[in-house]
Amino acid sequence: MDRKRILIVEDNDKNRLLVRDVLSYYGYEVIEARDGEKGLRMAKEHIPDLILMDMQMPVMDGFDAIRMLKNDPDTKHIKIIAVTSFAMKGDKEKIIQAGADDYIAKPVDTRELPRIIQGLLF
C-alpha cells in the first residue's frame, strides 16, 4: 500500500504540530502550509490525497481556499476536511456548501481524526 499524502493548512503552530504528529504516527506523509494561499500552491504542486483545512487564517481563509480548490480541475478530486472552531448552528452547512467533504471541530480529537481520515481515503 502506498503512503497517503495529507496537506495540513493551519496557521497555529501548536495545532499544526499536534495534527502532524498524529498523522505521522499513523503512517501518513505530511506536508504543511501556514495560510490558505500557500495551501493552494502546495495542493497544486503536491496533489495530496487529503487536505485538513483550517477555516480562519490570515492571507486567505479556508472558505476561499476550498472554493478555489474545488473549482480547479487539477485539485477538485482532493478530499478536504475543514478544521474549525466555528460551532454555531449552520456553520457546518456553510462549510460543506463551500465544498468541504467533512468537518472537524476544534480542539481536534486525536482519536477521532484518524478514523475520519480513513473513512474518506479508503
C-alpha positions in Angstrom: 0.0 0.0 0.0 1.4 3.4 -0.9 1.6 6.1 1.7 -1.2 8.6 1.5 -0.1 12.3 1.5 -2.0 14.8 3.6 -1.6 18.5 3.5 -2.3 20.4 6.7 -3.2 24.1 6.2 -3.2 25.7 9.6 -1.7 29.0 10.9 -1.5 27.9 14.5 1.9 26.2 15.1 0.8 24.1 18.1 -2.3 22.8 16.2 -0.3 22.0 13.1 2.4 20.2 15.2 -0.2 18.1 17.0 -2.0 17.1 13.9 1.3 16.4 12.1 2.5 14.1 14.9 -0.8 12.2 15.0 -0.8 11.7 11.2 2.9 10.7 11.1 2.2 8.1 13.8 -0.5 6.6 11.6 2.0 6.4 8.6 0.8 9.3 6.5 3.1 11.5 4.6 2.5 15.0 5.9 3.1 18.4 4.1 2.2 21.7 5.7 1.2 25.3 4.9 0.5 28.2 7.2 -2.2 30.0 5.2 -4.8 29.4 2.5 -2.7 30.9 -0.3 0.3 28.7 0.4 -2.1 25.8 0.9 -3.4 26.3 -2.6 0.1 26.4 -4.1 1.1 23.3 -2.2 -2.1 21.4 -3.2 -1.4 22.1 -6.9 2.3 21.2 -6.6 2.0 18.0 -4.5 -1.6 16.8 -5.2 -2.2 15.4 -1.8 -4.8 12.7 -1.1 -6.5 14.8 1.5 -6.3 18.3 2.9 -7.0 19.4 6.5 -8.1 23.0 6.1 -8.3 25.5 8.9 -11.1 27.9 8.2 -9.8 31.0 9.9 -6.4 32.0 8.6 -4.5 35.1 7.5 -3.9 35.9 3.8 -6.7 33.6 2.6 -9.3 31.9 4.7 -10.4 28.3 4.4 -13.7 29.2 2.7 -12.0 30.9 -0.3 -9.2 28.2 -0.4 -11.8 25.3 -0.5 -13.9 27.0 -3.2 -10.8 27.6 -5.4 -9.5 24.0 -4.9 -12.9 22.6 -5.8 -13.3 24.8 -8.9 -9.9 23.8 -10.2 -9.9 20.7 -12.5 -6.5 19.6 -11.2 -7.5 19.7 -7.5 -11.3 19.2 -7.4 -10.9 15.5 -6.6 -8.9 16.1 -3.4 -10.8 15.3 -0.2 -11.0 18.2 2.2 -11.8 18.2 5.9 -12.5 21.6 7.4 -11.0 22.0 10.8 -12.6 24.9 12.7 -13.6 26.4 15.9 -16.9 27.5 14.3 -19.5 25.7 16.2 -22.6 27.8 15.7 -25.8 26.4 14.2 -25.5 26.5 10.4 -21.7 26.7 10.4 -21.2 23.0 9.3 -23.7 23.5 6.5 -21.9 26.6 5.3 -18.6 24.8 5.3 -20.0 21.7 3.4 -21.6 24.1 1.0 -18.2 25.7 0.3 -17.0 22.3 -0.8 -15.5 20.6 2.2 -16.1 16.8 2.3 -16.2 16.7 6.1 -15.9 18.9 9.2 -14.0 18.6 12.5 -14.4 21.0 15.4 -11.5 22.3 17.4 -10.0 21.2 19.7 -9.2 18.3 17.4 -10.0 14.9 18.9 -6.8 13.0 18.2 -8.5 9.6 18.4 -11.4 10.6 16.1 -9.2 12.3 13.5 -7.6 9.1 12.1 -11.0 7.4 11.8 -12.5 10.3 9.9 -9.5 10.4 7.6 -9.6 6.7 7.0 -13.3 6.8 6.2 -12.6 9.4 3.4 -9.5 7.8 2.0 -10.2 4.1 2.0 
